[in-house]
Amino acid sequence: MSQAEHHIETAQLRRSPRYGRLMVAGGVLGLVVAFVLTLAFDGTQVKSENTGVLYSMPQVLGFVALICVPIGVALGGAVALILDRVVGRRTRDVRIDRETVVDRPDAS
């Protein structure tokens, strides 16, 4: 025989932002910024003034992306923290109907 027990409880419901999604969006935005900055250079190759080495556009994109993507991820995390502080203040109480089912074997 199964026996069910009902409990009505109160809990606080709070919304929070998705940290991972905002950080990934910041990284993608950093990659877009790196691409735009790379296209801002003139010519197909960039020559270093200090070493005299010629860098191709994909190499320049890689170097600039190594700087822009982590900055974008950090900014996305900062936006998530700010949103968490602003949105997290608003909580509301909800009623929860909790049911526990206990299966007891027959004692026959």
NUMAR-405407 format. One record per atom (N, C-alpha, C, O): residue in three letters; z negated, x negated, y negated. Coordinates in steps of 0.02 Angstrom, whole numbers, plus 32768, in hexadecimal, padded with zeros to 4 digits. Layout:
<atoms>
ALAZXY...
</atoms>
This chain:
<atoms>
MET80007FD7803BMET800080008000MET80007FD57FC2MET7FDE7FA27FBFSER80257FE97F92SER80277FC57F52SER7FFD7FEA7F20SER7FFB80287F1EGLN7FDB7FC47EF7GLN7FB17FE17EC4GLN7FC47FC17E81GLN7FC97F847E7CALA7FCF7FEA7E4EALA7FE47FD17E0DALA7FAC7FD97DDBALA7F8A800C7DD9GLU7FA37FA67DB1GLU7F717FA87D7CGLU7F967FA07D39GLU7FBF7F747D31HIS7F867FCD7D0AHIS7FA57FCA7CC7HIS7F737FAF7C95HIS7F397FC37C95HIS7F8B7F827C6AHIS7F637F687C33HIS7F8E7F6B7BF4HIS7FC77F547BF4ILE7F727F877BC0ILE7F937F887B7FILE7F747F507B56ILE7F387F4F7B4BGLU7F9F7F207B3FGLU7F877EE87B19GLU7FAC7EE57AD6GLU7FE17F037ACETHR7F907EC07AA8THR7FB17EB67A67THR7FC27E6C7A61THR7F987E417A70ALA7FFE7E5E7A4AALA80147E187A41ALA80377E1379FEALA804F7E4479E2GLN803B7DD679E4GLN805E7DCA79A5GLN80A47DB179B4GLN80AD7D8379DCLEU80D57DD07994LEU811B7DBD799DLEU81317D967960LEU81287DAD7927ARG814C7D5A796BARG81617D2F7935ARG81A77D147945ARG81B37CFD797CARG81D37D167914ARG82177CFB791DARG82187CB2790AARG81F47C9E78DBSER82407C8B792CSER82467C44791BSER828F7C307924SER82B37C4C794DPRO82A57BFE78FDPRO82EB7BE87902PRO82F67BBF7941PRO82C77BA5795EARG83347BBA7956ARG83487B917990ARG83537B4A7977ARG83857B3B7957TYR83237B1F7986TYR83267ADA796DTYR83647AB57988TYR83877A937962GLY83717ABB79C8GLY83A97A9879E6GLY83EC7AAA79C7GLY84167A7F79BAARG83F67AEB79BDARG84357B0179A0ARG843F7AE97959ARG84767AD57946LEU84097AE97932LEU840F7AD278EDLEU841A7A8678EBLEU843F7A6E78BFMET83FC7A617919MET84077A19791AMET844D7A087931MET846C79D97917VAL84677A2D7962VAL84AD7A227977VAL84DD7A34793FVAL850E7A117934ALA84CF7A6A791BALA84F97A7C78E2ALA84F87A4678ACALA852B7A37788EGLY84BE7A2878A1GLY84B979F07871GLY84E179B47889GLY850079927860GLY84DF79A678CAGLY8506796E78E5GLY8551797A78DEGLY8576794C78CEVAL856779B778EBVAL85AE79C878E3VAL85C279C2789AVAL85F879A9788ALEU859779D9786DLEU85A579D37826LEU85A979897812LEU85D3797677E9GLY857D795F782EGLY858079177821GLY85C178F87839GLY85DC78CB7819LEU85D979107873LEU861978F7788DLEU8653790B7860LEU868178E47855VAL865179487845VAL8685795E7817VAL8684793577D7VAL86B8792177BDVAL8648792777BEVAL864178FD7782VAL865C78B77790VAL867D78997766ALA864E789C77CCALA8667785A77DEALA86B3785A77E0ALA86D3782A77CAPHE86D0788F77FAPHE8719789477FEPHE8738789777B7PHE876A787677AAVAL871978BE778BVAL873178C37746VAL872B78807723VAL8758786B76FFLEU86F3785E772CLEU86EA781C770DLEU871B77E97727LEU873377BE7702THR872B77ED7767THR875C77BF7784THR87A177CB7767THR87C6779C775ALEU87B3780A775ELEU87F578197741LEU87F9780676F7LEU882F780076DBALA87BF77FE76D7ALA87BF77EC7690ALA87D677A47685ALA87EB7793764DPHE87D2777A76B9PHE87EA773576B2PHE8836773376B1PHE8856775B76D3ASP88537707768AASP889C77017685ASP88B676D476BDASP889476A676D3GLY88F276E276D4GLY891376B87705GLY88FF76CA774CGLY88D476F47758THR891F76A9777BTHR891076B677C1THR88DC768777DCTHR88BE76947811GLN88CF765077BAGLN889D762077D0GLN8871760D7794GLN8888760D775BVAL883375FD77A3VAL880475E87770VAL87F175A0777DVAL87DE758F77B5LYS87F67576774ALYS87E5752F7752LYS87A175227734LYS8793753676FBSER87767501775BSER873474EF7743SER873A74B67712SER875C7484771FGLU871974BD76D9GLU871C748876A6GLU86F4744B76BBGLU8705741376A8ASN86BF745476E0ASN8693741D76F4ASN86AF73F4772EASN86AC73B6772CTHR86C974167761THR86E073F2779DTHR872B73ED77A2THR874473C277C8GLY87507416777FGLY879874147783GLY87B4743777C0GLY87EF743077CEVAL878B745D77E4VAL87A074807821VAL87C074C3780DVAL87A774E677E1LEU87F774D4782FLEU881875147823LEU87FB75487854LEU87FA753D7890TYR87E575807839TYR87CB75B77862TYR87FC75F07860TYR88147603782ASER880B760E789ASER88377648789CSER881076867888SER87D276857883MET883476BC787BMET881476FA7865MET87E37716789AMET87AD772C7886PRO87F3771678DBPRO87C1772D790BPRO87817703790BPRO874B771D7916GLN878876C27900GLN874D769878FCGLN872376A978BFGLN86E576AC78C3VAL874476B57887VAL872076C8784AVAL86FE770B7854VAL86C57715783FLEU8721773A7875LEU8703777B7884LEU86C4777278AFLEU8691779278A3GLY86C8774778E0GLY868E773B790BGLY8654771D78E4GLY861B773278EEPHE866176ED78B9PHE862C76CE7892PHE860C77007862PHE85CE7703785BVAL863577277841VAL861A77577811VAL85F677907836VAL85C377A9781DALA860F77A37870ALA85ED77D77897ALA85A977C078B0ALA857B77E878B6LEU85A2777E78BELEU8560776478D3LEU852C776D789DLEU84F0776D78ABILE85417774785FILE8512777E7828ILE850B77C97819ILE84D477E2780FCYS854377ED7816CYS8543783277FFCYS852578637832CYS85037892781FVAL853378597872VAL851B788878A4VAL84CF788878A9VAL84B278BF78A8PRO84AC784F78AEPRO8462785278AFPRO84447870786FPRO841278937872ILE846478637836ILE844C788177F8ILE845578CD77FBILE842978F277E5GLY848D78E47816GLY8498792D781DGLY8467794D784DGLY844F79847841VAL8457792A7885VAL8426794478B4VAL83E179497893VAL83BE797B789DALA83CF7916786DALA838E7917784BALA838C794F7817ALA835879717810LEU83C2795977F3LEU83C4799077C2LEU83C179D477E4LEU83A07A0277CAGLY83E279DB781DGLY83DE7A1A7843GLY83977A27785AGLY83807A617859GLY837479F37870GLY832E79FB7884GLY83017A0D7849GLY82D37A357850ALA830F79F0780FALA82E87A0077D4ALA82F47A4977BFALA82C57A6B77ABVAL83327A6077C3VAL83407AA677B3VAL831C7AD477E4VAL83027B0877D0ALA831A7AC27824ALA82F67AEA7856ALA82AC7AED7846ALA828D7B22784CLEU828F7AB57832LEU82477AB57821LEU823A7AE077E4LEU82087B0577E2ILE82657ADD77B2ILE825C7B067776ILE82627B507787ILE823B7B797770LEU82957B6177B0LEU829D7BA677C4LEU82617BBE77EDLEU824C7BF877E7ASP82467B937817ASP820C7BA5783FASP81D07BB47813ASP81AA7BE27822ARG81C77B8E77DFARG818F7B9A77B0ARG81997BDB778AARG81697C017780VAL81D67BE97775VAL81E37C25774CVAL81E27C647777VAL81C07C947766VAL82077C6377AFVAL820C7C9E77DAVAL81CD7CA67805VAL81BA7CDE7816GLY81AC7C6F7816GLY81737C727842GLY81367C937824GLY81077CA57848ARG81357C9C77E3ARG80FC7CBC77C3ARG80F97D0777D3ARG80C47D2577D4ARG81337D2377DFARG81357D6B77ECARG812B7D797836ARG81577D6C785FTHR80F17D927847THR80E27DA5788BTHR80D27DF0788DTHR80BE7E0D785AARG80DA7E0D78C6ARG80C87E5378CDARG80A67E5C7911ARG80B47E387941ASP807B7E8D7914ASP80587E9C7952ASP80817ECE797BASP809C7EFE7960VAL80857EC179BCVAL80A97EEE79E9VAL807A7EFF7A23VAL804E7ED97A35ARG80857F3A7A3FARG805E7F4F7A79ARG80857F3F7AB8ARG80C17F4C7ABCILE80637F227AE9ILE80837F0E7B28ILE80627F367B60ILE80257F367B67ASP808B7F577B88ASP80737F7A7BC3ASP807C7F4C7BFEASP80B47F407C15ARG80457F317C17ARG80497F017C4EARG80347F237C8EARG7FFF7F427C92GLU805F7F1E7CC1GLU80527F3E7D00GLU804D7F087D36GLU80797EDD7D3DTHR80177F0B7D5CTHR800C7EDC7D93THR800D7F037DD4THR7FE77F337DDEVAL803A7EEF7E01VAL80407F117E41VAL80227EE47E75VAL80367EAA7E7DVAL7FF27EFF7E9AVAL7FD07EDB7ED0VAL7FE37EFB7F12VAL7FD87F377F1BASP7FFE7ED47F3FASP80137EEE7F80ASP7FD97EE17FB1ASP7FC97EA87FC0ARG7FBB7F177FC8ARG7F837F127FF7ARG7F9B7F2A803CARG7FB67F618041PRO7F927F02806EPRO7FA77F1880B1PRO7F797F5080CAPRO7F3F7F5580B8ASP7F967F7B80F4ASP7F6F7FB28112ASP7F397F96813FASP7F457F668164ALA7F007FB3813CALA7EC77F9C8164ALA7EC27FC481A5ALA7E8C7FC881C2SER7EF87FE281BCSER7EF3800C81F7SER7EF67FE68237SER7EF38004826D
</atoms>
